[in-house]
Amino acid sequence: MTFLPRPVKILLMLLLLLGAAAIAVHSGLARTAFFELFAYVKGVDILGPTVVRERPTDSPYQRWLETARAEIPVFEGLVIEDVASIALRPWPQMGAGVTGLYLRFADYQINDGRLLEIPAGGSTVSQRHLYEKGVYVIGGSGYTVFQQEGKAADRVEWGPGDLFSVPLNVRHQHFSGGDGPARLLAITSFPLVLNVMADEHFVADNPYVFDERYDGAPDYFDAVENNHDIMFAANYIEDIRKSGLQPYEYRGEGNTTIRWFMAGNSMLSLHVSEMPPRNYMKAHRHSSDAFILFLSGDGFSLTWPEGAYHKRQRIDWKNGTLFVPPTYWYHQHLNTGETPARHLAINSPALVKNLGLRFSDQLDVDVDGFEEEWRRELAKQQREGG
């Protein structure tokens, strides 16, 4: 409020006091108007009756992004309709002939994304960094060479649907190995690490070797260990579109999932979930940034802040749609089709938990009005499908 004239500040504070008095005796519109005015004056987001989030305004990551915009192709928003067909732009810093998009979704400060296409016979630059990276192969084929200091290089072949994670600070380079280009989606914890370290060169040029995470063993990317019914330790998974899943009724009847603990990650978590035909997941929210890539099916997602279902946004999706819910907004995925709908989610629940922060909430009872909306949508899909 430092930019407002003093009389205006006094007026706004009086309005806040009047709003507080109104709330003491009324609810509904008076309460809503008060909280919206409070949010404007204080420069915060009201995420629920007891949840206030101060907006990041000048973080190290935001300062980096403002400078980087002039040199890299930045995409901002909440959704990409199809990661396989969206037009990409030259990104020479990533390698000769490489095109791509830097994905700045919502106002995330923990995770970001990079959509890259490597030309036939080409490669990305060799790099290492102190942030974690999960990689999904959208199309094409190729391989990645990993080189830990003092160890023999390890080469991992990949193709469409494959998923792997780059071990922390291990030098790596992606190569397109087929007759055509290879397109990759990478989700990373770069914003978080930069916000903590506040030094881009320290993040990208640090020689420290995390040999407890990756020791260069020749079977490192082959090993799979079952840690729990739905949790597996694995560093490379072949075609997650076909991976076997386990029941996960917590998210709703008939829902299934599998979670992978990959590359010793402490910041990124990767899992796949699936909904039965003409069914949906329970609405939930979390304070960790989540990138959600739909792998099959047709349907839509709804996202809204607590107590404001009337402000919900709808995102229609299909195979290849990438979507993020704003921080701590409820989101609910709904499958309107006749086949199961599967998605990959990459977020940071373990990180938030380890920091002692509130991680998630789930609505076990649907919000008022949802049931009618869902039934109307199913009836519409049935009519259109004949």
N, C-alpha and C positions, 0 to 999 in steps of 0.2 A: 504493500500500500504506500510505499515511500513516494511513488510518482503522483499520488492524488493530493489535491489541495487540502489544507487542514479543515476548512468548513465541510468539505465532502466527507472526509474521514469521520468527523464528528456526527454528521447526518447518518452515515452508514452504521456507526456504532449504536446510535439511538434506535435505528430500525432493528438492529440485532436484539437490543434490550426489549423492544416492543414484541419482537417475535418470540423471545423467551417467555414473556408474560402470556402471550397467546397460547403457547404450547402448554403452559401450566394449566389452562382451563379448556383447551380445545385440542382436537386432533385433525387428521385429514389435511385439507388444503393449507391451513395455517402452519402445521408442522412441516409440510413439504416446502412451502415458500420460505420458511425460516432456514431450513437446512441448505436450500439452494443459494440463499443470500449469504449464509455463512461460508459456503464453499467459494463463492465469488470473492468475498472480502479477504479470506485467508489464503486463497490460491491453492486449495486442496480439492481432492476428489472425495465425495461422500459415497462410500461403498456399502453402506448399510447403517442401521440405527446406531450401531456402536463401533463402526469401522470407518476411520478417516485415513486417507492416504495422501501424503504430501507429494506433489508432483516433482519429479526430478527436473531441474532447470539448467544446471551448469556442471554436470558430472564430467569427469575426465573422458568418458566414452562419448558424450555429446560433443565435447570440444573436438575430439578426434574426428567425429563424423562430419562436422561442419567443414573441416579442412579437407577431408577425403572426398567430399562430394564433387569437387572440381576435377578429380582424377579417376574415380571409379564409377561404374554404372549402378546407381542406387534405385531400388524399388521400395516404395513405402505403401502400407495399407494393412488390411486384415486378411486378404484372400488373393490367391492366384487360381484362376479357374482350372488351368491345366499346365502342370510343370513341364510336360513333354512337348507342348506346342507353343508356349509363350515365346515371343521374339526376344532374343538376347542381344547384347551389345558388346563391342570389343572391350576386352579387359587385358591389355598387354602385360600388366603387372603380374598376372597369373600364368603367363606363358605365351610364346609365339603362336598367334592364330587362335588363342583361347577367347571365347565369348562367355558372357555370363551376366548375372545380376547379383548385387549385394542386397540381401533381404533385411530391411529395417521394418519390422512389423510392430504394430501398436506403438507403445513407447517403452518397449522392453529394455531393461538394463542388465539382464543376466545372460540371455542367449541371443544369437543372431543366426542368419542363414546365408549360404552362398550357393547359387545355382550356376553350374559351370558346364560348358560344352567344349570338349577337347577334339580338335580336328583329327581326321584319320591319319594315323602315323605320328601324331603330335603328342605333346606332354605338357603338364604344368611345370612350373618352376619347382626346384627342390627347396623345401622349407622345413623349419622346426619352430615350435612355439610352446609357450607355457599354458595354453588353453586346450581343452579337450574338444574332440571333433568326432561326430558320428556321421557316417557316409552311407547314403542309399543310392543304388545304381538305377537310374530311371530308364536308360536305354543304351544300347551299344555294349561293347565288351572291351576289356583291357586288363591292366594289372597295375599294382602299386608296389613300389620298391621301398622297403623300410630299412634304415641303416642306423643301428645303435652304435654309439662310439665304442670302438675296440671290438666290435662283433662283426660276424659275417652278415652280408646283406640278405634280406628275406624278401622273396617275391610272392605276392598273393594275386592270383587270377580272379577276376570277377565278371559278372554278366548281369542282365536285367533282373531286378528284384533282390539282388544280394545286398547285405547289410554288414558293415564292419565299423570298428572304431579305431582311430589313430592313437596309439599309446602316447602318453604325455611327453612332449619335448623330444620325440624321436624324429629324426630327419626322414622325410618321405616325399615321394614324387609319383604322380598318377600318369599313366600312359594309355593312350587309345590303341588297342591291339587289333581291331577289326578293319573291315574295308570302309566303314563309315565312321562318323563321329561318335563319341561316347558322352552321355549327359549324366551328371552327378548332382545330387543334392547333399550339401553338407550343413549340419547344424552344429554350432560351436558355442563355447562359453567365453568367447573373447570379450564381450562387454563387461562381464563380471570381473574377469582378471584385470582388464585395463582399469576399471574403476577402483580396484584394490591397490594395484601397483602404481597407477598414474604415470607410467613410463612405457611407451610403445617399444622402445629399443630393448628394454629389459625383458619384455614379453617375447620378442622375436629373436633376440640374439643372446640368449642365456645358455651357457655350456653345461649346466647341471644335468646329470644323467639319473633318471628315475629307474634304476635297474630292478627295483622290486616290482615295478609295474610291467616291465618288459626286459627280459634278459637275453633276447635274441635266440631263444630255443627254437629249433627247426619245426616243432609241432605246435608252436604258440597259437597259430591261427586255425589249428585243427581240433584242439581240445574243447570238450563240452562237459560241464559238470552240473548235475542237478542239485541245487542248494535248497529247493523248496518245491512244492507242487506246481507253482506258477513261475518260479524263479530259477534261471539257469545262468551259470557263468560260461560265457563263450565270447570269443573275440572276432569271429566271422561266422555269419549265418547265410547259407545258400537259399535264395529265393524265399523271402519271408511271406510272399503271397500264398505259399503252399505249406507253411509251417504248421505243425500240429499245435492246437491250443487246448487249454484246460478250462473247465467250468469256473465261472466267476459271477455267481449269482448276486454278489454284492452290488454290482452295477445294474442289475435287472435280470428278470427271468430269461434264461437261455443265452445270456452273454458269456463269452469265453475270452481268455487272454493268455499271454505269455510275456514274461519280463526277462530281459537279459542284462546281466552285470558284465559289462564289456571293458576290456583293457585296463582294469583296475580303476575305472573312473570314480571320482568323488564328486563331480559336478554334474555330469550328464547321465540321465537314465533313459533307456530305450525299451519300448514295449509295443506289442501289437494286440489289438482288441477286435472283437467281431460281434455284430448284432445279428440275430435271426431275421428272416424276412418279415416285413411289416411289423417291426417292433422297434423299441428305442431303449437308450440308456437313461438311467436316472440323471437328473441335473446335478452338477457338481461344480466346484470352483477350487482354485488353489493359487497360492502366491508365487509359484514357480512358473516362469515363462514356458509356454507349451506350443510347440510346432506340431500340427496334426496333418498328416498326409493320408488321404483316402486312397485305398488300394483296390477296392472293388465295390460294387453296389451303386445305388442311386438313392438320394434322399436329401435331407437338409439338416442344418444345425441352427439352434437358437442360442443367442447369448445376450445377457442383460445384467445390470448391477442389482444388488440385493434390494428387494422392495420396489423394484421398478420394472416389472415384467412388461408393462405397457410401453416401455422404451426399448424393447427387445429388437435385436437385429437378426435377420434371417440370412443364412448363407446356404444356397443350394450347391450340392456337390455331386461329384461322380468320380470315377477312377482318375486319379491325377490331380485332384483339387487339394491345394495346400491352404490351411486356415489356421489362424491363431485367435483365441479369445483375449480380450483386453485383461490386464492384470486383475485378478480376484473377481472377475465377472463369472456368474454362473454360465455354463454352457451345456447344451443337451443335444445329443446326436440322435436323429430319427431316420430309420430305414423304411422308405415307402415302397421298395421294390419287392420282387418275388424271389430274390436270391440273397444270401448273406452279404452283409456289408462289413468290410474289414478296413482298419486304419492303423497306421504307424504313428506313435506319439513319442516325441523326444522332449523331455523337460528336466527339471532339477529338483525332484522331491527330496532326495537324500541330502542335498546341500542345504535346503531350507530347514529340514529337520535337524541337521547337525548344528545349525546356527541357533537352535532353540526358538525358531519362529513358528507362528501358526502356519500350517501347511494347507489344509483342505477342509471343506464341508461338502456334504451331500444332502440333497433333498429327498428323503424317503417317501414323502407325500408330494405329489405334483402340485404346482402352483394353481391357484384358481384360474379357470379359463383354459388351461392347457388341454384338458381332456376333450373339450368341444373342438378346439382347433385341430387336434390330432385326428379326430374322427372325420372332420370335414376334409382334411388332406387325404386320408385313405380313400374316402368316397370319391374324391376328385380323381385320384390316380386310377381307381377302378373304372370310372367312366371313360377316361382317356385311353385306358388300355383295352377297352372293349369288353 
